[in-house]
Amino acid sequence: MNRVLLHRRQFLLLSTSACLAVLTSSCARQNSGSQPSSFDPKAASWDQIVTAAKGTTVNWAMWGGSDKTNAYADQWIAEQLNSQYEVTLNRVPLNDTVEAVNKVVGEVQAGQTQGGSIDLIWINGENFRTMKQGNLLFGPFRDKLPSNQYYDANNAAVNSDFGLPIEGYSAPYTGSYYVMAADSAKVQQFPKTLSELLAWAKANPGRFAYVAPPQFDGSRFLLTALYGVTGGYEQYAGAEFNEALWNEKSPQLLEYLKELEPYLWRKGETYPPTQSRLQELFANGEIWLMPVFVSTVAEGLANGQFPKTTQAFTMPGISLNDPSFTAIPINAANPAGAMILANILASPEGQLQKFKPDVWGDPPLLNTQKVSATLQSEFVKVEAGYGIPLKELIASTVPVVNAEYTTRLEQAWEEQIAG
């Protein structure tokens, strides 16, 4: 997705009235033929859910800052909904997913426990945690979706979200892997550890950079570095933040970042403010190595922005597996339509369409070995242009942990590195 900025700091208070006014306006179109309160999709068959949703409008709240993802929703997804199910898509654009969370909180607190203005939210991380722990989600519903058969029951990436068990309250949407990219014409030996990265930066001063946190991509680099410098991901796993562990380990990371800084682009006196700027530096050869989401590499190769010698690679046990999901608010007016939309997004066809670099470029979350032979061959064709085999990618990456670690990382970076 750019990569899409889904995981932002958690705000439990409602957003500004202006923000809510925009969201309310976007959601103003009501669901025509929304389900009566007596209809419970959790107890219905899939055929009954399809029948109930026919002729309705489904309001999908999603981050709206990417033309590619917006086009994917407005064109291919909307067409599938309409042609297959006679359901109309109303995309509700967000600046930040927390806007949708706050909207649901506000409605429920005001007593609107049915007929809410949002039917489905593109969500993950702290926003999912807020809604799940606040009993603000409809479900469990995932087992009802025909697409669920294509996902591995033992795959932690689709069964937990930032360490929190999903338990059927969200459906898989899009895979996202935060890795490294290098121009292989200039970087002969790819660093596979943080120690090797530091040594490479010292030998090639000014040729590595990362985005300034708290911009999303920069924060992801901090989490990658935390894993790599302090002894791996496993110690941070689990649903809760460990204050004592943070206090013990974070100084090691900050020392590493301080040692790395003089060897960064412009000696660390300034940092690229956005991922787009980082990509520009890589494309024009100012830097040779950068942390990046793999979809960005695929897109950059497909559109000619990056040199043909660009290669994506992982740092095993450090690079991030960072998926996102869709969830239905507890007061959704059209939960049946939301389930149909969630199913299309999670389906083999939906996963294949968004996998294409010219459409979006985000990898699938499903097990491609479970789909038809025809679709398997289509996935293989798309993967061929990625520059990194998906099996290697998945095997080498690790999950994102409780969002509080990222919040602390951002604060520490701003105070001790930027300051």
ROLUMGU-26663 format. One record per residue (C-alpha): x, y, z; residue number from 1; chain. Coordinates in Angstrom, 2 decimals. Layout:
N
<<X Y Z> NUM A>
...
This chain:
419
<<0.00 0.00 0.00> 1 A>
<<2.28 3.01 0.02> 2 A>
<<2.46 1.19 2.54> 3 A>
<<-0.94 2.09 4.05> 4 A>
<<-0.83 3.87 7.41> 5 A>
<<-3.19 1.64 9.32> 6 A>
<<-1.49 1.24 12.65> 7 A>
<<-1.49 4.59 14.38> 8 A>
<<-1.39 5.57 18.01> 9 A>
<<-4.50 4.69 19.95> 10 A>
<<-6.81 7.49 20.97> 11 A>
<<-9.70 6.50 23.22> 12 A>
<<-11.27 9.96 23.25> 13 A>
<<-13.38 11.02 20.31> 14 A>
<<-11.65 12.91 17.50> 15 A>
<<-12.37 16.54 16.83> 16 A>
<<-15.89 17.52 15.91> 17 A>
<<-14.71 18.54 12.46> 18 A>
<<-13.25 15.09 11.80> 19 A>
<<-16.42 13.41 12.99> 20 A>
<<-18.50 15.72 10.84> 21 A>
<<-16.58 14.64 7.76> 22 A>
<<-17.02 10.99 8.67> 23 A>
<<-20.71 11.44 9.38> 24 A>
<<-21.17 13.09 6.00> 25 A>
<<-19.35 10.24 4.28> 26 A>
<<-21.58 7.71 6.00> 27 A>
<<-24.76 9.67 5.46> 28 A>
<<-26.07 7.39 2.75> 29 A>
<<-28.12 4.80 4.66> 30 A>
<<-28.14 1.10 3.93> 31 A>
<<-31.14 0.46 1.72> 32 A>
<<-32.85 -2.70 2.91> 33 A>
<<-30.60 -3.14 5.96> 34 A>
<<-31.31 -6.25 7.97> 35 A>
<<-34.09 -6.25 10.57> 36 A>
<<-32.94 -6.60 14.16> 37 A>
<<-34.36 -10.14 14.24> 38 A>
<<-31.92 -11.32 11.54> 39 A>
<<-28.70 -12.72 12.98> 40 A>
<<-26.07 -13.57 10.33> 41 A>
<<-24.09 -15.55 12.91> 42 A>
<<-26.96 -18.06 13.06> 43 A>
<<-27.80 -17.98 9.34> 44 A>
<<-26.52 -20.08 6.45> 45 A>
<<-24.35 -18.42 3.81> 46 A>
<<-27.24 -18.56 1.33> 47 A>
<<-29.47 -16.77 3.83> 48 A>
<<-26.78 -14.12 4.37> 49 A>
<<-26.53 -13.57 0.61> 50 A>
<<-30.31 -13.24 0.32> 51 A>
<<-30.49 -10.79 3.21> 52 A>
<<-27.80 -8.57 1.70> 53 A>
<<-29.33 -8.40 -1.78> 54 A>
<<-30.22 -4.83 -2.75> 55 A>
<<-28.40 -3.21 0.18> 56 A>
<<-25.53 -0.75 0.45> 57 A>
<<-22.48 -1.62 2.54> 58 A>
<<-20.47 1.20 4.13> 59 A>
<<-16.77 0.31 4.19> 60 A>
<<-14.54 2.62 6.28> 61 A>
<<-10.96 2.47 5.02> 62 A>
<<-7.85 4.60 4.94> 63 A>
<<-8.20 6.75 1.84> 64 A>
<<-4.69 8.08 1.27> 65 A>
<<-3.67 5.81 -1.61> 66 A>
<<-5.03 6.18 -5.12> 67 A>
<<-4.22 2.54 -5.81> 68 A>
<<-6.12 1.10 -2.87> 69 A>
<<-9.02 3.46 -3.48> 70 A>
<<-9.20 2.38 -7.12> 71 A>
<<-9.05 -1.29 -6.11> 72 A>
<<-12.06 -0.75 -3.86> 73 A>
<<-14.05 1.53 -6.17> 74 A>
<<-13.51 -0.52 -9.31> 75 A>
<<-12.80 -4.24 -8.91> 76 A>
<<-14.32 -4.77 -5.46> 77 A>
<<-17.40 -2.65 -6.19> 78 A>
<<-17.96 -4.55 -9.43> 79 A>
<<-17.75 -7.94 -7.70> 80 A>
<<-20.22 -6.85 -5.03> 81 A>
<<-22.67 -5.51 -7.56> 82 A>
<<-22.47 -8.20 -10.24> 83 A>
<<-22.40 -11.22 -7.93> 84 A>
<<-24.55 -10.09 -5.00> 85 A>
<<-26.45 -6.93 -6.06> 86 A>
<<-24.80 -5.07 -3.19> 87 A>
<<-23.63 -1.47 -3.59> 88 A>
<<-20.32 -0.34 -2.10> 89 A>
<<-20.06 3.00 -0.31> 90 A>
<<-16.39 3.60 0.47> 91 A>
<<-15.96 5.82 3.55> 92 A>
<<-12.49 7.42 3.27> 93 A>
<<-10.49 7.93 6.47> 94 A>
<<-7.37 9.89 7.28> 95 A>
<<-6.75 7.44 10.10> 96 A>
<<-8.53 4.26 11.14> 97 A>
<<-9.07 5.67 14.62> 98 A>
<<-11.71 7.97 13.10> 99 A>
<<-13.91 4.95 12.41> 100 A>
<<-13.23 3.51 15.85> 101 A>
<<-14.22 6.79 17.45> 102 A>
<<-17.35 6.98 15.32> 103 A>
<<-18.51 3.56 16.55> 104 A>
<<-17.63 4.44 20.15> 105 A>
<<-19.64 7.64 19.88> 106 A>
<<-22.67 5.93 18.39> 107 A>
<<-22.72 3.14 20.96> 108 A>
<<-22.23 5.56 23.85> 109 A>
<<-25.17 7.56 22.49> 110 A>
<<-27.34 4.45 22.57> 111 A>
<<-27.22 3.62 18.85> 112 A>
<<-26.64 -0.10 19.25> 113 A>
<<-28.26 -0.90 15.89> 114 A>
<<-28.32 0.82 12.52> 115 A>
<<-24.82 2.27 12.81> 116 A>
<<-23.23 4.19 9.97> 117 A>
<<-20.27 1.86 9.42> 118 A>
<<-20.60 -1.78 8.34> 119 A>
<<-16.98 -2.82 7.82> 120 A>
<<-13.62 -1.35 8.89> 121 A>
<<-10.18 -2.01 7.44> 122 A>
<<-8.35 -2.45 10.71> 123 A>
<<-5.53 -3.93 12.76> 124 A>
<<-3.25 -3.30 15.70> 125 A>
<<-4.32 -1.04 18.52> 126 A>
<<-7.57 -0.11 16.77> 127 A>
<<-8.63 -3.76 16.67> 128 A>
<<-7.56 -4.17 20.28> 129 A>
<<-9.65 -1.16 21.34> 130 A>
<<-12.77 -2.50 19.64> 131 A>
<<-12.37 -6.13 20.65> 132 A>
<<-11.62 -5.42 24.28> 133 A>
<<-14.40 -2.83 24.36> 134 A>
<<-16.97 -5.35 23.06> 135 A>
<<-17.51 -3.18 20.00> 136 A>
<<-17.20 -5.91 17.37> 137 A>
<<-19.83 -8.08 15.72> 138 A>
<<-18.97 -11.76 15.69> 139 A>
<<-17.42 -14.15 15.66> 140 A>
<<-18.16 -14.27 11.93> 141 A>
<<-15.02 -15.45 10.14> 142 A>
<<-15.93 -19.15 10.13> 143 A>
<<-19.05 -18.26 8.14> 144 A>
<<-17.04 -16.98 5.19> 145 A>
<<-16.47 -19.44 2.32> 146 A>
<<-13.01 -17.89 1.85> 147 A>
<<-11.90 -19.13 5.27> 148 A>
<<-11.08 -22.56 3.80> 149 A>
<<-8.05 -21.08 2.02> 150 A>
<<-6.30 -19.97 5.22> 151 A>
<<-4.17 -22.16 7.47> 152 A>
<<-5.66 -22.77 10.89> 153 A>
<<-2.20 -22.75 12.49> 154 A>
<<-0.95 -19.58 10.79> 155 A>
<<-0.36 -17.00 13.54> 156 A>
<<-0.29 -14.19 11.00> 157 A>
<<-4.01 -14.60 10.30> 158 A>
<<-5.11 -15.73 13.75> 159 A>
<<-3.65 -12.98 15.94> 160 A>
<<-3.30 -9.24 15.54> 161 A>
<<-0.36 -7.57 17.32> 162 A>
<<-0.33 -10.54 19.70> 163 A>
<<-4.08 -10.43 20.41> 164 A>
<<-6.06 -13.57 19.38> 165 A>
<<-8.60 -12.70 16.69> 166 A>
<<-11.09 -15.45 17.65> 167 A>
<<-13.20 -14.91 14.54> 168 A>
<<-13.82 -11.19 15.08> 169 A>
<<-11.96 -10.13 11.95> 170 A>
<<-11.23 -11.59 8.52> 171 A>
<<-7.88 -11.64 6.70> 172 A>
<<-7.44 -8.85 4.20> 173 A>
<<-3.93 -8.05 3.08> 174 A>
<<-0.42 -9.30 3.68> 175 A>
<<2.40 -6.86 4.22> 176 A>
<<6.08 -7.58 4.74> 177 A>
<<8.57 -5.00 5.94> 178 A>
<<11.94 -6.06 4.56> 179 A>
<<15.05 -4.50 3.00> 180 A>
<<15.83 -3.53 -0.57> 181 A>
<<19.22 -3.01 -2.19> 182 A>
<<20.63 -2.14 -5.58> 183 A>
<<22.55 -5.34 -6.25> 184 A>
<<24.79 -3.52 -8.72> 185 A>
<<26.18 -1.52 -5.80> 186 A>
<<25.64 -3.84 -2.82> 187 A>
<<27.30 -7.19 -3.34> 188 A>
<<26.77 -8.61 0.16> 189 A>
<<23.34 -8.05 1.67> 190 A>
<<23.41 -7.52 5.47> 191 A>
<<21.30 -10.14 7.22> 192 A>
<<21.66 -8.89 10.80> 193 A>
<<21.68 -5.49 12.49> 194 A>
<<25.39 -5.91 13.24> 195 A>
<<26.08 -6.51 9.57> 196 A>
<<23.93 -3.50 8.66> 197 A>
<<25.98 -1.27 10.97> 198 A>
<<29.23 -2.59 9.52> 199 A>
<<27.95 -2.00 5.99> 200 A>
<<26.84 1.54 6.83> 201 A>
<<30.29 2.33 8.27> 202 A>
<<31.92 0.99 5.11> 203 A>
<<29.47 2.91 2.88> 204 A>
<<28.68 6.15 4.72> 205 A>
<<25.64 8.05 3.54> 206 A>
<<24.22 5.16 1.53> 207 A>
<<21.60 3.96 4.02> 208 A>
<<18.60 5.81 5.42> 209 A>
<<15.28 5.20 7.11> 210 A>
<<12.19 7.38 7.43> 211 A>
<<11.90 9.63 10.47> 212 A>
<<9.51 8.20 13.07> 213 A>
<<6.69 8.56 13.97> 214 A>
<<5.98 8.23 10.27> 215 A>
<<4.72 4.68 9.87> 216 A>
<<7.63 3.23 7.90> 217 A>
<<10.19 4.78 10.22> 218 A>
<<8.43 3.27 13.22> 219 A>
<<8.54 -0.12 11.56> 220 A>
<<12.31 0.21 11.18> 221 A>
<<12.57 0.91 14.91> 222 A>
<<10.64 -2.27 15.69> 223 A>
<<12.82 -4.26 13.31> 224 A>
<<15.90 -2.84 15.02> 225 A>
<<14.50 -3.60 18.48> 226 A>
<<14.16 -7.26 17.54> 227 A>
<<17.59 -7.38 15.92> 228 A>
<<19.59 -5.58 18.59> 229 A>
<<18.04 -7.00 21.75> 230 A>
<<17.85 -10.72 21.05> 231 A>
<<14.86 -11.45 18.85> 232 A>
<<11.11 -11.22 18.60> 233 A>
<<10.02 -14.05 20.91> 234 A>
<<10.63 -12.20 24.18> 235 A>
<<8.15 -9.50 23.13> 236 A>
<<5.43 -11.93 21.97> 237 A>
<<2.13 -12.12 23.77> 238 A>
<<-0.90 -9.93 24.13> 239 A>
<<0.45 -7.58 26.80> 240 A>
<<3.23 -5.00 26.98> 241 A>
<<6.10 -5.91 29.36> 242 A>
<<7.30 -2.76 31.12> 243 A>
<<10.26 -4.42 32.86> 244 A>
<<11.46 -5.95 29.60> 245 A>
<<11.20 -2.60 27.85> 246 A>
<<13.21 -0.87 30.54> 247 A>
<<15.89 -3.55 30.32> 248 A>
<<16.19 -3.78 26.53> 249 A>
<<15.43 -0.35 25.07> 250 A>
<<18.77 1.25 26.09> 251 A>
<<20.55 -1.30 23.88> 252 A>
<<18.53 -0.18 20.87> 253 A>
<<19.10 3.50 21.51> 254 A>
<<22.86 2.96 21.75> 255 A>
<<22.74 1.15 18.40> 256 A>
<<20.78 3.95 16.73> 257 A>
<<23.22 6.54 18.07> 258 A>
<<26.17 4.57 16.71> 259 A>
<<24.46 4.17 13.32> 260 A>
<<23.41 7.81 12.95> 261 A>
<<26.69 9.40 11.70> 262 A>
<<26.83 6.89 8.84> 263 A>
<<23.30 7.57 7.58> 264 A>
<<22.33 9.75 4.63> 265 A>
<<23.39 13.33 5.42> 266 A>
<<25.13 11.95 8.51> 267 A>
<<21.79 11.64 10.26> 268 A>
<<21.49 15.40 10.57> 269 A>
<<18.16 15.07 8.79> 270 A>
<<15.99 12.05 7.99> 271 A>
<<13.72 11.44 5.00> 272 A>
<<10.33 12.72 6.18> 273 A>
<<8.25 10.22 4.19> 274 A>
<<8.58 6.84 2.53> 275 A>
<<8.09 8.54 -0.84> 276 A>
<<11.16 10.68 -0.20> 277 A>
<<13.15 7.61 0.85> 278 A>
<<12.16 5.92 -2.40> 279 A>
<<13.27 8.96 -4.38> 280 A>
<<16.69 8.81 -2.73> 281 A>
<<16.97 5.14 -3.65> 282 A>
<<15.71 5.66 -7.19> 283 A>
<<18.25 8.41 -7.94> 284 A>
<<21.14 6.50 -6.39> 285 A>
<<21.74 8.70 -3.36> 286 A>
<<21.20 5.68 -1.14> 287 A>
<<21.79 2.05 -2.07> 288 A>
<<20.01 0.26 0.74> 289 A>
<<16.70 0.94 2.51> 290 A>
<<14.05 -0.69 4.69> 291 A>
<<10.80 -0.98 2.76> 292 A>
<<7.54 -2.86 2.36> 293 A>
<<7.91 -5.53 -0.29> 294 A>
<<4.92 -4.23 -2.26> 295 A>
<<6.86 -1.00 -2.78> 296 A>
<<9.70 -2.95 -4.37> 297 A>
<<7.27 -4.75 -6.66> 298 A>
<<5.63 -1.49 -7.68> 299 A>
<<8.95 0.29 -8.18> 300 A>
<<10.22 -2.47 -10.45> 301 A>
<<6.94 -2.66 -12.37> 302 A>
<<6.73 1.07 -13.09> 303 A>
<<10.44 1.60 -13.70> 304 A>
<<11.04 3.85 -10.69> 305 A>
<<13.71 1.53 -9.26> 306 A>
<<16.75 0.12 -11.09> 307 A>
<<16.23 -3.33 -12.57> 308 A>
<<19.02 -4.49 -10.28> 309 A>
<<16.87 -3.78 -7.19> 310 A>
<<16.36 -6.80 -4.98> 311 A>
<<14.23 -7.30 -1.89> 312 A>
<<15.61 -9.45 0.91> 313 A>
<<14.78 -10.30 4.50> 314 A>
<<16.72 -10.19 7.70> 315 A>
<<15.68 -13.59 9.08> 316 A>
<<13.87 -13.39 12.39> 317 A>
<<13.86 -9.58 12.24> 318 A>
<<11.89 -8.53 9.15> 319 A>
<<8.20 -7.99 9.86> 320 A>
<<5.05 -9.84 8.87> 321 A>
<<2.51 -7.04 9.24> 322 A>
<<-0.95 -8.06 7.94> 323 A>
<<-4.27 -6.26 8.26> 324 A>
<<-7.89 -7.34 8.49> 325 A>
<<-11.51 -6.29 8.20> 326 A>
<<-13.93 -6.21 11.13> 327 A>
<<-17.64 -5.47 11.60> 328 A>
<<-18.79 -2.99 14.28> 329 A>
<<-21.25 -4.29 16.87> 330 A>
<<-23.89 -1.80 15.70> 331 A>
<<-23.46 -2.30 11.93> 332 A>
<<-26.71 -1.74 10.02> 333 A>
<<-25.74 -4.25 7.34> 334 A>
<<-23.67 -7.08 8.86> 335 A>
<<-24.72 -9.47 6.09> 336 A>
<<-23.40 -7.11 3.42> 337 A>
<<-20.25 -6.59 5.48> 338 A>
<<-19.66 -10.35 5.61> 339 A>
<<-20.04 -10.61 1.85> 340 A>
<<-17.57 -7.76 1.34> 341 A>
<<-15.12 -9.30 3.83> 342 A>
<<-15.43 -12.60 1.98> 343 A>
<<-14.64 -11.04 -1.41> 344 A>
<<-11.59 -9.28 0.05> 345 A>
<<-10.32 -12.53 1.57> 346 A>
<<-11.18 -14.70 -1.44> 347 A>
<<-8.52 -16.16 -3.77> 348 A>
<<-9.71 -13.86 -6.54> 349 A>
<<-9.57 -10.78 -4.31> 350 A>
<<-6.14 -11.71 -2.97> 351 A>
<<-4.83 -12.28 -6.49> 352 A>
<<-6.19 -9.00 -7.84> 353 A>
<<-4.57 -6.85 -5.14> 354 A>
<<-1.33 -8.87 -5.45> 355 A>
<<-0.73 -7.47 -8.95> 356 A>
<<1.81 -4.60 -8.75> 357 A>
<<-0.13 -2.48 -11.24> 358 A>
<<-3.25 -2.84 -9.06> 359 A>
<<-1.75 -2.59 -5.58> 360 A>
<<1.08 -5.06 -4.98> 361 A>
<<0.29 -6.31 -1.47> 362 A>
<<0.94 -10.05 -1.09> 363 A>
<<-1.76 -12.61 -0.31> 364 A>
<<-2.41 -13.94 3.18> 365 A>
<<-4.01 -17.19 2.07> 366 A>
<<-2.24 -20.46 1.36> 367 A>
<<-1.89 -20.44 -2.43> 368 A>
<<-1.53 -24.24 -2.41> 369 A>
<<-5.18 -24.48 -1.38> 370 A>
<<-6.59 -22.65 -4.39> 371 A>
<<-7.37 -24.11 -7.82> 372 A>
<<-4.55 -25.05 -10.15> 373 A>
<<-5.53 -22.25 -12.52> 374 A>
<<-5.34 -19.63 -9.78> 375 A>
<<-2.10 -21.11 -8.45> 376 A>
<<-0.49 -20.48 -11.82> 377 A>
<<-1.75 -16.88 -11.75> 378 A>
<<-0.23 -16.33 -8.30> 379 A>
<<3.07 -17.75 -9.57> 380 A>
<<3.07 -15.32 -12.50> 381 A>
<<2.61 -12.31 -10.24> 382 A>
<<5.20 -13.54 -7.75> 383 A>
<<7.78 -13.85 -10.53> 384 A>
<<7.96 -10.06 -10.71> 385 A>
<<8.47 -9.58 -7.00> 386 A>
<<12.18 -10.15 -6.70> 387 A>
<<11.79 -12.40 -3.66> 388 A>
<<10.03 -15.77 -3.35> 389 A>
<<7.00 -15.57 -1.08> 390 A>
<<7.83 -18.81 0.70> 391 A>
<<11.20 -17.39 1.72> 392 A>
<<9.56 -14.12 2.64> 393 A>
<<6.97 -15.71 4.90> 394 A>
<<9.42 -18.13 6.51> 395 A>
<<11.91 -15.35 7.32> 396 A>
<<9.54 -12.79 8.84> 397 A>
<<8.12 -12.45 12.34> 398 A>
<<4.95 -10.83 13.74> 399 A>
<<4.40 -7.32 15.01> 400 A>
<<3.96 -7.23 18.79> 401 A>
<<1.77 -5.20 21.14> 402 A>
<<1.47 -1.65 19.78> 403 A>
<<2.73 -0.13 23.04> 404 A>
<<6.27 -1.14 22.04> 405 A>
<<5.98 0.96 18.88> 406 A>
<<4.57 3.91 20.82> 407 A>
<<7.49 3.74 23.26> 408 A>
<<9.97 3.40 20.40> 409 A>
<<8.62 6.54 18.75> 410 A>
<<8.79 8.51 21.98> 411 A>
<<12.32 7.35 22.74> 412 A>
<<13.52 8.14 19.20> 413 A>
<<12.07 11.65 19.29> 414 A>
<<13.62 12.35 22.70> 415 A>
<<17.04 10.74 22.33> 416 A>
<<17.79 10.54 18.60> 417 A>
<<15.93 13.41 16.93> 418 A>
<<16.43 15.60 19.98> 419 A>
